[in-house]
Amino acid sequence: MKTSLKIALSLIVFGLALMAAHPAIAQCAACAAAVKTNAANGSVTANGLNKGIMFLLAAPYLAVAIVGYVWYKKFRRKNVNLDIRNEKLHLN
């Protein structure tokens, strides 16, 4: 498959995934009721709850990124010498 076709296909899939995304209500009933009541009364606990959720969401991605960076730094090759012969290659 040509690279331009791969790129176009991946962009189409990414675009469709973005269009299909919709917000999820991922709280238990008690937490949702408490936040809704506090937000109606003018409290800012909903902002704190949302920031806490985002923090918990970002932590695993940050941990994987750090492990990947350390792995890349540890196992990348340094000072690689390529010994290529100057002779022509005869296929017949």
ROGUKE-960422 format. One line per field, with one value per residue: z, y, x of N, C-alpha, C in turn; residue number from 1; residue in one letter; chain. Coordinates in steps of 0.05 Angstrom, whole numbers, always signed. Each point is the difference from the previous one (the first is absolute). Layout:
REM residues N
n.c3: Z ...;
n.c2: Y ...;
n.c1: X ...;
ca.c3: Z ...;
ca.c2: Y ...;
ca.c1: X ...;
c.c3: Z ...;
c.c2: Y ...;
c.c1: X ...;
num: NUM ...;
residuo: A ...;
cadena: A ...;
***
This chain:
REM residues 92
n.c3: +0 -16 +6 -24 -10 +12 -7 -25 -1 +10 -17 -18 +9 +1 -23 -9 +12 -10 -23 +6 +9 +23 +15 +19 +12 +10 +13 +25 +6 +21 -14 -19 +18 +14 -22 -9 +24 +2 -25 +6 +22 -21 +8 +5 +15 -18 +2 +26 -2 -18 +15 +21 -14 -8 +25 +9 -19 +7 +25 -10 -14 +21 +15 -19 -2 +26 +2 -19 +13 +25 -10 -12 +21 +13 -18 -3 -25 +9 -16 -18 -4 -24 -1 -21 -14 -12 +1 -26 +2 -4 -13 -21;
n.c2: -23 +20 +15 +13 -24 -9 +22 -1 -27 +4 +20 -16 -21 +16 +11 -24 -7 +22 -6 -24 +16 -8 +20 -11 -11 +4 +5 -6 -11 -10 -5 -10 -11 -7 -5 -11 -10 -7 -8 -10 -7 -1 -25 +0 -18 +8 +24 -3 -10 +19 +18 -11 +0 +25 +5 -14 +14 +22 -9 -18 +20 +15 -19 -6 +26 +1 -22 +9 +24 -11 -15 +21 +14 -21 -6 +26 -4 -2 +18 -2 -19 +10 -25 +17 -22 +7 -26 -3 +0 -25 +3 -2;
n.c1: +17 -6 +22 -4 -4 +22 +12 -11 +4 +24 +2 -10 +15 +21 -6 -5 +23 +10 -12 +9 +20 -10 -8 +15 -21 +24 -22 +4 -23 +12 +21 -14 -15 +22 +12 -21 -4 +26 -1 -24 +13 +15 +3 +26 -14 -18 +11 +0 -25 -6 +13 -12 -22 +5 +6 -20 -12 +14 -3 -17 -11 +2 -10 -18 -4 +1 -14 -16 +2 -2 -19 -10 +5 -10 -19 +2 +6 +25 +11 -19 +18 -4 +8 +0 -1 +22 -3 -2 -26 +8 -23 +16;
ca.c3: +0 -2 +25 +0 +5 +29 +15 -5 +14 +29 +5 -2 +24 +23 -2 +8 +29 +13 -4 +15 +28 +15 +28 +16 +28 +13 +28 +13 +3 +24 -6 -20 +14 +18 -17 -12 +22 +8 -22 +1 +23 -5 +10 -21 +3 -26 -14 +13 -8 -28 -1 +11 -21 -21 +11 +0 -28 -11 +14 -14 -25 +7 +8 -24 -15 +14 -4 -28 -4 +12 -17 -25 +6 +9 -20 -27 -7 -2 -14 -16 -24 -22 -17 -26 -20 -24 -24 -12 +5 -24 +5 -17;
ca.c2: +23 +24 +15 +21 -13 -6 +25 +9 -18 +5 +26 -4 -15 +19 +19 -14 -5 +26 +7 -19 +4 +16 +0 -22 +6 -23 +3 -16 +16 +18 +22 +18 +15 +19 +21 +15 +16 +21 +19 +16 +18 +18 -11 -5 -27 -14 +6 -16 -27 -3 +1 -26 -21 +4 -8 -29 -9 +6 -14 -24 +8 +12 -22 -15 +18 +0 -27 -1 +17 -13 -23 +10 +10 -22 -20 +9 -6 +22 -6 -24 +0 -16 -9 -7 -5 +17 -16 +0 -23 -15 -17 -23;
ca.c1: -17 +16 -1 -21 -26 -1 -4 -27 -17 +3 -13 -29 -8 +3 -22 -25 +1 -5 -28 -17 +4 -20 +7 -11 -6 +14 +0 -21 -24 +3 +19 -13 -21 +13 +12 -22 -12 +20 +3 -24 +2 +22 +25 +20 +11 -1 +26 +20 -5 +9 +29 +10 -4 +20 +26 +0 +1 +26 +22 +10 +14 +26 +18 +9 +18 +26 +13 +9 +23 +23 +7 +12 +26 +17 +5 +7 +28 +18 +26 -3 +17 -10 +22 -11 +22 +0 -3 -27 -15 -7 -23 +0;
c.c3: +0 +26 +0 +5 +30 +16 -3 +16 +31 +8 -1 +25 +25 +0 +8 +29 +16 -2 +17 +30 +12 +30 +15 +28 +16 +30 +12 +5 +24 -5 -20 +14 +18 -16 -12 +21 +8 -22 -2 +22 -3 +10 -24 +3 -26 -15 +12 -7 -28 -2 +11 -20 -22 +10 +0 -28 -12 +12 -14 -26 +5 +9 -24 -16 +13 -4 -29 -6 +11 -16 -26 +6 +7 -24 -28 -6 -3 -13 -16 -25 -21 -18 -26 -19 -23 -26 -11 +5 -27 +6 -18 +5;
c.c2: +25 +16 +22 -12 -7 +24 +10 -17 +5 +27 -3 -14 +18 +20 -12 -5 +26 +8 -18 +4 +17 -2 -23 +9 -24 +4 -19 +19 +19 +23 +20 +17 +21 +23 +17 +19 +23 +21 +18 +21 +20 -9 -7 -28 -16 +4 -17 -29 -5 +0 -26 -23 +3 -8 -30 -12 +3 -17 -25 +7 +12 -22 -16 +16 +0 -26 -2 +17 -13 -25 +9 +9 -23 -18 +11 -5 +25 -10 -26 +3 -19 -6 -10 -4 +19 -15 +3 -26 -13 -19 -24 -18;
c.c1: +18 -3 -21 -28 -3 -5 -28 -20 +0 -13 -31 -10 +1 -23 -27 -1 -6 -30 -18 +2 -22 +7 -14 -5 +12 +2 -22 -24 +3 +19 -13 -21 +13 +12 -22 -12 +19 +3 -24 +1 +23 +27 +18 +12 +0 +26 +22 -2 +10 +30 +12 -3 +21 +28 +2 +2 +28 +22 +10 +15 +27 +20 +10 +19 +28 +14 +9 +24 +25 +8 +14 +29 +19 +8 +6 +30 +16 +26 -1 +17 -11 +24 -11 +23 -3 -3 -28 -14 -8 -22 +0 +23;
num: 1 2 3 4 5 6 7 8 9 10 11 12 13 14 15 16 17 18 19 20 21 22 23 24 25 26 27 28 29 30 31 32 33 34 35 36 37 38 39 40 41 42 43 44 45 46 47 48 49 50 51 52 53 54 55 56 57 58 59 60 61 62 63 64 65 66 67 68 69 70 71 72 73 74 75 76 77 78 79 80 81 82 83 84 85 86 87 88 89 90 91 92;
residuo: M K T S L K I A L S L I V F G L A L M A A H P A I A Q C A A C A A A V K T N A A N G S V T A N G L N K G I M F L L A A P Y L A V A I V G Y V W Y K K F R R K N V N L D I R N E K L H L N;
cadena: A A A A A A A A A A A A A A A A A A A A A A A A A A A A A A A A A A A A A A A A A A A A A A A A A A A A A A A A A A A A A A A A A A A A A A A A A A A A A A A A A A A A A A A A A A A A;
***
